[in-house]
Protein backbone atom coordinates (compact mmCIF):
# COMPACT_ATOMS: atom_id res chain seq x y z
CA UNK A 1 0.00 0.00 0.00
CA UNK A 2 1.23 3.48 -0.84
CA UNK A 3 2.39 5.28 2.29
CA UNK A 4 3.28 8.82 1.13
CA UNK A 5 1.48 11.21 -1.18
CA UNK A 6 2.59 14.36 -2.98
CA UNK A 7 0.84 17.68 -2.52
CA UNK A 8 -0.77 17.24 -5.94
CA UNK A 9 -2.15 13.84 -4.99
CA UNK A 10 -3.52 15.17 -1.70
CA UNK A 11 -5.05 18.07 -3.61
CA UNK A 12 -6.97 15.65 -5.86
CA UNK A 13 -7.91 13.20 -3.09
CA UNK A 14 -9.41 15.90 -0.87
CA UNK A 15 -10.49 18.35 -3.56
CA UNK A 16 -8.43 21.09 -1.98
CA UNK A 17 -6.27 23.68 -3.73
CA UNK A 18 -2.50 23.20 -3.55
CA UNK A 19 -2.12 26.85 -2.56
CA UNK A 20 -4.38 26.18 0.41
CA UNK A 21 -2.24 23.22 1.48
CA UNK A 22 0.88 25.35 1.25
CA UNK A 23 -0.82 28.03 3.34
CA UNK A 24 -1.80 25.44 5.97
CA UNK A 25 1.87 24.50 6.11
CA UNK A 26 2.96 28.14 6.53
CA UNK A 27 0.62 28.75 9.49
CA UNK A 28 1.46 25.39 11.11
CA UNK A 29 -2.09 24.12 10.77
CA UNK A 30 -1.36 21.08 8.61
CA UNK A 31 2.26 20.36 7.79
CA UNK A 32 3.58 17.62 5.47
CA UNK A 33 4.98 14.48 7.01
CA UNK A 34 8.35 15.38 5.50
CA UNK A 35 9.90 17.64 2.86
CA UNK A 36 12.52 16.27 0.44
CA UNK A 37 15.78 18.06 1.16
CA UNK A 38 16.82 18.09 -2.51
CA UNK A 39 13.71 19.10 -4.47
CA UNK A 40 11.70 20.55 -1.52
CA UNK A 41 8.66 18.47 -2.48
CA UNK A 42 6.10 18.04 0.28
CA UNK A 43 4.97 14.52 1.15
CA UNK A 44 2.02 13.55 3.32
CA UNK A 45 1.41 10.22 5.04
CA UNK A 46 -1.83 8.26 5.08
CA UNK A 47 -1.91 8.76 8.86
CA UNK A 48 -2.58 12.47 8.25
CA UNK A 49 -5.77 11.90 6.28
CA UNK A 50 -7.98 11.96 9.36
CA UNK A 51 -6.51 15.29 10.48
CA UNK A 52 -7.13 16.91 7.10
CA UNK A 53 -10.68 15.54 7.05
CA UNK A 54 -11.24 17.11 10.47
CA UNK A 55 -9.93 20.46 9.25
CA UNK A 56 -12.26 20.39 6.25
CA UNK A 57 -15.23 19.37 8.38
CA UNK A 58 -14.69 22.15 10.92
CA UNK A 59 -14.12 24.65 8.13
CA UNK A 60 -17.42 23.64 6.54
CA UNK A 61 -19.08 24.33 9.89
CA UNK A 62 -17.73 27.85 9.68
CA UNK A 63 -14.96 27.76 12.26
CA UNK A 64 -12.02 30.05 11.63
CA UNK A 65 -8.59 28.56 10.95
CA UNK A 66 -7.39 29.92 14.29
CA UNK A 67 -10.14 28.08 16.14
CA UNK A 68 -9.46 24.90 14.16
CA UNK A 69 -5.76 25.17 14.96
CA UNK A 70 -6.53 25.67 18.64
CA UNK A 71 -8.77 22.62 18.66
CA UNK A 72 -6.18 20.42 16.93
CA UNK A 73 -3.53 21.54 19.41
CA UNK A 74 -5.66 20.94 22.50
CA UNK A 75 -7.58 17.84 21.31
CA UNK A 76 -10.22 18.68 23.88
CA UNK A 77 -13.86 17.77 23.23
CA UNK A 78 -15.01 20.53 25.56
CA UNK A 79 -13.19 23.16 23.49
CA UNK A 80 -14.70 21.95 20.24
CA UNK A 81 -18.19 21.98 21.78
CA UNK A 82 -17.62 25.57 22.91
CA UNK A 83 -16.43 26.50 19.41
CA UNK A 84 -19.41 24.82 17.79
CA UNK A 85 -21.82 26.49 20.20
CA UNK A 86 -20.33 29.85 19.28
CA UNK A 87 -20.56 29.02 15.59
CA UNK A 88 -24.18 27.94 16.05
CA UNK A 89 -24.89 31.36 17.55
CA UNK A 90 -23.33 33.06 14.51
CA UNK A 91 -25.37 30.86 12.16
CA UNK A 92 -28.59 31.67 14.04
CA UNK A 93 -27.85 35.38 13.68
CA UNK A 94 -27.26 34.98 9.94
CA UNK A 95 -30.49 33.00 9.58
CA UNK A 96 -32.36 35.78 11.36
CA UNK A 97 -30.75 38.40 9.12
CA UNK A 98 -31.70 36.43 6.00
CA UNK A 99 -35.25 35.98 7.31
CA UNK A 100 -35.59 39.72 7.82
CA UNK A 101 -34.12 40.40 4.40
CA UNK A 102 -36.57 37.96 2.81
CA UNK A 103 -39.47 39.68 4.56
CA UNK A 104 -38.28 43.05 3.24
CA UNK A 105 -37.91 41.68 -0.29
CA UNK A 106 -41.41 40.15 -0.13
CA UNK A 107 -42.77 43.46 1.14
CA UNK A 108 -41.00 45.39 -1.60
CA UNK A 109 -42.43 43.04 -4.27
CA UNK A 110 -45.93 43.63 -2.93
CA UNK A 111 -45.29 47.37 -2.74
CA UNK A 112 -44.13 47.57 -6.35
CA UNK A 113 -47.03 45.43 -7.57
CA UNK A 114 -49.44 47.63 -5.64
CA UNK A 115 -47.84 50.77 -7.09
CA UNK A 116 -48.69 49.59 -10.60
CA UNK A 117 -52.44 49.81 -9.86
CA UNK A 118 -53.00 52.93 -11.93
CA UNK A 119 -56.63 53.31 -10.79
CA UNK A 120 -55.34 54.91 -7.58
CA UNK A 121 -53.25 57.59 -9.30
CA UNK A 122 -54.20 61.16 -8.34
CA UNK A 123 -57.17 59.87 -6.33
CA UNK A 124 -57.46 60.86 -2.67
CA UNK A 125 -58.15 57.85 -0.49
CA UNK A 126 -59.03 57.66 3.19
CA UNK A 127 -57.03 54.85 4.80
CA UNK A 128 -57.14 53.47 8.35
CA UNK A 129 -53.51 52.62 9.10
CA UNK A 130 -51.88 51.02 12.12
CA UNK A 131 -49.13 52.63 14.19
CA UNK A 132 -45.71 52.54 12.51
CA UNK A 133 -42.32 53.04 14.11
CA UNK A 134 -39.46 54.65 12.25
CA UNK A 135 -35.97 55.92 12.80
CA UNK A 136 -35.80 59.59 11.94
CA UNK A 137 -33.16 62.16 11.08
CA UNK A 138 -34.28 65.79 11.30
CA UNK A 139 -32.93 68.52 9.07
CA UNK A 140 -34.62 71.19 6.96
CA UNK A 141 -33.86 70.67 3.29
CA UNK A 142 -35.37 71.19 -0.18
CA UNK A 143 -36.24 68.36 -2.55
CA UNK A 144 -32.81 68.77 -4.16
CA UNK A 145 -31.14 67.57 -0.97
CA UNK A 146 -33.40 64.58 -0.29
CA UNK A 147 -30.78 61.97 -1.21
CA UNK A 148 -28.26 63.61 1.13
CA UNK A 149 -30.86 63.68 3.90
CA UNK A 150 -31.54 59.97 3.48
CA UNK A 151 -27.81 59.20 3.47
CA UNK A 152 -27.43 61.09 6.76
CA UNK A 153 -30.27 59.01 8.16
CA UNK A 154 -28.29 55.86 7.39
CA UNK A 155 -25.19 57.29 9.07
CA UNK A 156 -26.72 58.38 12.37
CA UNK A 157 -28.03 54.95 13.31
CA UNK A 158 -25.68 52.40 14.84
CA UNK A 159 -27.63 49.73 12.98
CA UNK A 160 -27.72 49.09 9.25
CA UNK A 161 -30.59 50.81 7.47
CA UNK A 162 -31.75 49.08 4.33
CA UNK A 163 -32.50 51.93 1.97
CA UNK A 164 -33.41 49.69 -0.94
CA UNK A 165 -35.69 47.14 0.74
CA UNK A 166 -37.20 49.22 3.51
CA UNK A 167 -39.89 51.91 3.59
CA UNK A 168 -37.72 55.00 3.40
CA UNK A 169 -39.29 58.40 3.02
CA UNK A 170 -39.33 62.05 3.98
CA UNK A 171 -41.63 64.23 6.05
CA UNK A 172 -42.97 67.74 6.33
CA UNK A 173 -43.66 68.67 9.94
CA UNK A 174 -47.26 69.26 11.00
CA UNK A 175 -46.81 72.99 11.65
CA UNK A 176 -45.35 73.49 8.17
CA UNK A 177 -48.23 71.58 6.60
CA UNK A 178 -50.61 73.92 8.41
CA UNK A 179 -48.64 76.90 7.05
CA UNK A 180 -48.83 75.34 3.56
CA UNK A 181 -45.03 75.12 3.26
CA UNK A 182 -44.61 72.27 0.77
CA UNK A 183 -41.20 72.98 -0.76
CA UNK A 184 -39.13 72.24 2.33
CA UNK A 185 -38.76 68.87 4.01
CA UNK A 186 -37.93 68.51 7.70
CA UNK A 187 -36.85 64.89 8.19
CA UNK A 188 -36.05 61.55 6.60
CA UNK A 189 -37.27 58.28 8.08
CA UNK A 190 -37.13 54.52 7.62
CA UNK A 191 -39.92 52.28 8.88
CA UNK A 192 -38.52 49.64 11.25
CA UNK A 193 -39.69 46.97 13.66
CA UNK A 194 -40.62 48.36 17.05
CA UNK A 195 -37.79 48.08 19.59
CA UNK A 196 -35.12 47.46 16.96
CA UNK A 197 -33.44 50.86 17.05
CA UNK A 198 -32.21 53.36 19.64
CA UNK A 199 -34.99 55.35 21.29
CA UNK A 200 -33.60 58.81 20.55
CA UNK A 201 -34.06 58.16 16.82
CA UNK A 202 -37.58 56.74 17.00
CA UNK A 203 -40.50 58.50 15.40
CA UNK A 204 -43.98 57.02 15.83
CA UNK A 205 -46.52 57.57 13.09
CA UNK A 206 -49.83 57.14 14.95
CA UNK A 207 -52.65 54.73 14.29
CA UNK A 208 -55.11 56.99 12.53
CA UNK A 209 -57.02 57.90 9.41
CA UNK A 210 -54.60 58.96 6.66
CA UNK A 211 -55.46 60.89 3.54
CA UNK A 212 -53.39 59.33 0.76
CA UNK A 213 -52.66 60.33 -2.80
CA UNK A 214 -50.40 58.67 -5.37
CA UNK A 215 -48.90 60.31 -8.42
CA UNK A 216 -46.46 59.74 -11.24
CA UNK A 217 -43.38 61.70 -10.34
CA UNK A 218 -40.67 62.49 -7.84
CA UNK A 219 -40.40 64.56 -4.67
CA UNK A 220 -40.04 67.75 -6.73
CA UNK A 221 -43.53 67.12 -8.15
CA UNK A 222 -45.17 66.80 -4.73
CA UNK A 223 -46.29 70.41 -3.86
CA UNK A 224 -49.38 70.43 -6.08
CA UNK A 225 -50.53 67.16 -4.49
CA UNK A 226 -50.07 68.58 -1.00
CA UNK A 227 -52.27 71.46 -2.16
CA UNK A 228 -54.87 68.99 -3.38
CA UNK A 229 -54.82 67.20 -0.03
CA UNK A 230 -55.04 70.51 1.84
CA UNK A 231 -58.16 71.46 -0.14
CA UNK A 232 -59.71 68.07 0.66
CA UNK A 233 -58.92 68.54 4.35
CA UNK A 234 -60.66 71.92 4.42
CA UNK A 235 -63.71 70.78 2.44
CA UNK A 236 -64.25 67.69 4.61
CA UNK A 237 -63.79 69.30 8.03
CA UNK A 238 -60.55 67.48 8.85
CA UNK A 239 -57.51 68.66 10.79
CA UNK A 240 -53.91 67.46 10.54
CA UNK A 241 -52.66 65.57 13.61
CA UNK A 242 -49.04 64.73 12.71
CA UNK A 243 -46.27 64.98 10.12
CA UNK A 244 -46.71 63.85 6.54
CA UNK A 245 -45.30 60.64 5.08
CA UNK A 246 -43.92 60.85 1.55
CA UNK A 247 -42.56 57.67 -0.03
CA UNK A 248 -41.37 56.77 -3.51
CA UNK A 249 -43.04 53.38 -3.93
CA UNK A 250 -40.63 52.44 -6.72
CA UNK A 251 -36.90 52.94 -6.18
CA UNK A 252 -35.75 55.51 -8.81
CA UNK A 253 -32.65 53.41 -9.50
CA UNK A 254 -34.87 50.59 -10.75
CA UNK A 255 -36.69 52.51 -13.48
CA UNK A 256 -35.78 54.24 -16.73
CA UNK A 257 -38.70 56.60 -17.30
CA UNK A 258 -40.80 58.94 -15.20
CA UNK A 259 -44.05 57.20 -16.14
CA UNK A 260 -42.99 54.22 -14.01
CA UNK A 261 -42.17 56.39 -10.98
CA UNK A 262 -44.95 56.28 -8.39
CA UNK A 263 -44.83 58.34 -5.20
CA UNK A 264 -47.32 58.51 -2.35
CA UNK A 265 -48.17 61.15 0.23
CA UNK A 266 -49.99 60.27 3.45
CA UNK A 267 -51.25 62.84 5.97
CA UNK A 268 -52.81 61.72 9.29
CA UNK A 269 -56.08 63.52 10.07
CA UNK A 270 -59.14 63.55 12.30
CA UNK A 271 -62.51 65.30 12.23
CA UNK A 272 -62.54 68.76 13.72
CA UNK A 273 -64.33 68.96 17.02
CA UNK A 274 -65.46 72.51 16.24
CA UNK A 275 -66.41 74.56 13.20
C-alpha positions as CSV (number, residue, x, y, z in Angstrom):
1,X,0.0,0.0,0.0
2,X,1.2,3.5,-0.8
3,X,2.4,5.3,2.3
4,X,3.3,8.8,1.1
5,X,1.5,11.2,-1.2
6,X,2.6,14.4,-3.0
7,X,0.8,17.7,-2.5
8,X,-0.8,17.2,-5.9
9,X,-2.2,13.8,-5.0
10,X,-3.5,15.2,-1.7
11,X,-5.0,18.1,-3.6
12,X,-7.0,15.7,-5.9
13,X,-7.9,13.2,-3.1
14,X,-9.4,15.9,-0.9
15,X,-10.5,18.4,-3.6
16,X,-8.4,21.1,-2.0
17,X,-6.3,23.7,-3.7
18,X,-2.5,23.2,-3.5
19,X,-2.1,26.9,-2.6
20,X,-4.4,26.2,0.4
21,X,-2.2,23.2,1.5
22,X,0.9,25.3,1.3
23,X,-0.8,28.0,3.3
24,X,-1.8,25.4,6.0
25,X,1.9,24.5,6.1
26,X,3.0,28.1,6.5
27,X,0.6,28.7,9.5
28,X,1.5,25.4,11.1
29,X,-2.1,24.1,10.8
30,X,-1.4,21.1,8.6
31,X,2.3,20.4,7.8
32,X,3.6,17.6,5.5
33,X,5.0,14.5,7.0
34,X,8.3,15.4,5.5
35,X,9.9,17.6,2.9
36,X,12.5,16.3,0.4
37,X,15.8,18.1,1.2
38,X,16.8,18.1,-2.5
39,X,13.7,19.1,-4.5
40,X,11.7,20.5,-1.5
41,X,8.7,18.5,-2.5
42,X,6.1,18.0,0.3
43,X,5.0,14.5,1.2
44,X,2.0,13.6,3.3
45,X,1.4,10.2,5.0
46,X,-1.8,8.3,5.1
47,X,-1.9,8.8,8.9
48,X,-2.6,12.5,8.2
49,X,-5.8,11.9,6.3
50,X,-8.0,12.0,9.4
51,X,-6.5,15.3,10.5
52,X,-7.1,16.9,7.1
53,X,-10.7,15.5,7.0
54,X,-11.2,17.1,10.5
55,X,-9.9,20.5,9.2
56,X,-12.3,20.4,6.2
57,X,-15.2,19.4,8.4
58,X,-14.7,22.1,10.9
59,X,-14.1,24.6,8.1
60,X,-17.4,23.6,6.5
61,X,-19.1,24.3,9.9
62,X,-17.7,27.9,9.7
63,X,-15.0,27.8,12.3
64,X,-12.0,30.1,11.6
65,X,-8.6,28.6,10.9
66,X,-7.4,29.9,14.3
67,X,-10.1,28.1,16.1
68,X,-9.5,24.9,14.2
69,X,-5.8,25.2,15.0
70,X,-6.5,25.7,18.6
71,X,-8.8,22.6,18.7
72,X,-6.2,20.4,16.9
73,X,-3.5,21.5,19.4
74,X,-5.7,20.9,22.5
75,X,-7.6,17.8,21.3
76,X,-10.2,18.7,23.9
77,X,-13.9,17.8,23.2
78,X,-15.0,20.5,25.6
79,X,-13.2,23.2,23.5
80,X,-14.7,22.0,20.2
81,X,-18.2,22.0,21.8
82,X,-17.6,25.6,22.9
83,X,-16.4,26.5,19.4
84,X,-19.4,24.8,17.8
85,X,-21.8,26.5,20.2
86,X,-20.3,29.9,19.3
87,X,-20.6,29.0,15.6
88,X,-24.2,27.9,16.1
89,X,-24.9,31.4,17.6
90,X,-23.3,33.1,14.5
91,X,-25.4,30.9,12.2
92,X,-28.6,31.7,14.0
93,X,-27.9,35.4,13.7
94,X,-27.3,35.0,9.9
95,X,-30.5,33.0,9.6
96,X,-32.4,35.8,11.4
97,X,-30.8,38.4,9.1
98,X,-31.7,36.4,6.0
99,X,-35.3,36.0,7.3
100,X,-35.6,39.7,7.8
101,X,-34.1,40.4,4.4
102,X,-36.6,38.0,2.8
103,X,-39.5,39.7,4.6
104,X,-38.3,43.1,3.2
105,X,-37.9,41.7,-0.3
106,X,-41.4,40.1,-0.1
107,X,-42.8,43.5,1.1
108,X,-41.0,45.4,-1.6
109,X,-42.4,43.0,-4.3
110,X,-45.9,43.6,-2.9
111,X,-45.3,47.4,-2.7
112,X,-44.1,47.6,-6.4
113,X,-47.0,45.4,-7.6
114,X,-49.4,47.6,-5.6
115,X,-47.8,50.8,-7.1
116,X,-48.7,49.6,-10.6
117,X,-52.4,49.8,-9.9
118,X,-53.0,52.9,-11.9
119,X,-56.6,53.3,-10.8
120,X,-55.3,54.9,-7.6
121,X,-53.2,57.6,-9.3
122,X,-54.2,61.2,-8.3
123,X,-57.2,59.9,-6.3
124,X,-57.5,60.9,-2.7
125,X,-58.2,57.8,-0.5
126,X,-59.0,57.7,3.2
127,X,-57.0,54.8,4.8
128,X,-57.1,53.5,8.4
129,X,-53.5,52.6,9.1
130,X,-51.9,51.0,12.1
131,X,-49.1,52.6,14.2
132,X,-45.7,52.5,12.5
133,X,-42.3,53.0,14.1
134,X,-39.5,54.6,12.2
135,X,-36.0,55.9,12.8
136,X,-35.8,59.6,11.9
137,X,-33.2,62.2,11.1
138,X,-34.3,65.8,11.3
139,X,-32.9,68.5,9.1
140,X,-34.6,71.2,7.0
141,X,-33.9,70.7,3.3
142,X,-35.4,71.2,-0.2
143,X,-36.2,68.4,-2.5
144,X,-32.8,68.8,-4.2
145,X,-31.1,67.6,-1.0
146,X,-33.4,64.6,-0.3
147,X,-30.8,62.0,-1.2
148,X,-28.3,63.6,1.1
149,X,-30.9,63.7,3.9
150,X,-31.5,60.0,3.5
151,X,-27.8,59.2,3.5
152,X,-27.4,61.1,6.8
153,X,-30.3,59.0,8.2
154,X,-28.3,55.9,7.4
155,X,-25.2,57.3,9.1
156,X,-26.7,58.4,12.4
157,X,-28.0,54.9,13.3
158,X,-25.7,52.4,14.8
159,X,-27.6,49.7,13.0
160,X,-27.7,49.1,9.3
161,X,-30.6,50.8,7.5
162,X,-31.7,49.1,4.3
163,X,-32.5,51.9,2.0
164,X,-33.4,49.7,-0.9
165,X,-35.7,47.1,0.7
166,X,-37.2,49.2,3.5
167,X,-39.9,51.9,3.6
168,X,-37.7,55.0,3.4
169,X,-39.3,58.4,3.0
170,X,-39.3,62.0,4.0
171,X,-41.6,64.2,6.1
172,X,-43.0,67.7,6.3
173,X,-43.7,68.7,9.9
174,X,-47.3,69.3,11.0
175,X,-46.8,73.0,11.7
176,X,-45.4,73.5,8.2
177,X,-48.2,71.6,6.6
178,X,-50.6,73.9,8.4
179,X,-48.6,76.9,7.1
180,X,-48.8,75.3,3.6
181,X,-45.0,75.1,3.3
182,X,-44.6,72.3,0.8
183,X,-41.2,73.0,-0.8
184,X,-39.1,72.2,2.3
185,X,-38.8,68.9,4.0
186,X,-37.9,68.5,7.7
187,X,-36.8,64.9,8.2
188,X,-36.1,61.6,6.6
189,X,-37.3,58.3,8.1
190,X,-37.1,54.5,7.6
191,X,-39.9,52.3,8.9
192,X,-38.5,49.6,11.3
193,X,-39.7,47.0,13.7
194,X,-40.6,48.4,17.1
195,X,-37.8,48.1,19.6
196,X,-35.1,47.5,17.0
197,X,-33.4,50.9,17.1
198,X,-32.2,53.4,19.6
199,X,-35.0,55.4,21.3
200,X,-33.6,58.8,20.5
201,X,-34.1,58.2,16.8
202,X,-37.6,56.7,17.0
203,X,-40.5,58.5,15.4
204,X,-44.0,57.0,15.8
205,X,-46.5,57.6,13.1
206,X,-49.8,57.1,14.9
207,X,-52.6,54.7,14.3
208,X,-55.1,57.0,12.5
209,X,-57.0,57.9,9.4
210,X,-54.6,59.0,6.7
211,X,-55.5,60.9,3.5
212,X,-53.4,59.3,0.8
213,X,-52.7,60.3,-2.8
214,X,-50.4,58.7,-5.4
215,X,-48.9,60.3,-8.4
216,X,-46.5,59.7,-11.2
217,X,-43.4,61.7,-10.3
218,X,-40.7,62.5,-7.8
219,X,-40.4,64.6,-4.7
220,X,-40.0,67.8,-6.7
221,X,-43.5,67.1,-8.2
222,X,-45.2,66.8,-4.7
223,X,-46.3,70.4,-3.9
224,X,-49.4,70.4,-6.1
225,X,-50.5,67.2,-4.5
226,X,-50.1,68.6,-1.0
227,X,-52.3,71.5,-2.2
228,X,-54.9,69.0,-3.4
229,X,-54.8,67.2,0.0
230,X,-55.0,70.5,1.8
231,X,-58.2,71.5,-0.1
232,X,-59.7,68.1,0.7
233,X,-58.9,68.5,4.3
234,X,-60.7,71.9,4.4
235,X,-63.7,70.8,2.4
236,X,-64.2,67.7,4.6
237,X,-63.8,69.3,8.0
238,X,-60.5,67.5,8.8
239,X,-57.5,68.7,10.8
240,X,-53.9,67.5,10.5
241,X,-52.7,65.6,13.6
242,X,-49.0,64.7,12.7
243,X,-46.3,65.0,10.1
244,X,-46.7,63.8,6.5
245,X,-45.3,60.6,5.1
246,X,-43.9,60.8,1.6
247,X,-42.6,57.7,0.0
248,X,-41.4,56.8,-3.5
249,X,-43.0,53.4,-3.9
250,X,-40.6,52.4,-6.7
251,X,-36.9,52.9,-6.2
252,X,-35.8,55.5,-8.8
253,X,-32.6,53.4,-9.5
254,X,-34.9,50.6,-10.7
255,X,-36.7,52.5,-13.5
256,X,-35.8,54.2,-16.7
257,X,-38.7,56.6,-17.3
258,X,-40.8,58.9,-15.2
259,X,-44.0,57.2,-16.1
260,X,-43.0,54.2,-14.0
261,X,-42.2,56.4,-11.0
262,X,-45.0,56.3,-8.4
263,X,-44.8,58.3,-5.2
264,X,-47.3,58.5,-2.3
265,X,-48.2,61.2,0.2
266,X,-50.0,60.3,3.5
267,X,-51.3,62.8,6.0
268,X,-52.8,61.7,9.3
269,X,-56.1,63.5,10.1
270,X,-59.1,63.5,12.3
271,X,-62.5,65.3,12.2
272,X,-62.5,68.8,13.7
273,X,-64.3,69.0,17.0
274,X,-65.5,72.5,16.2
275,X,-66.4,74.6,13.2
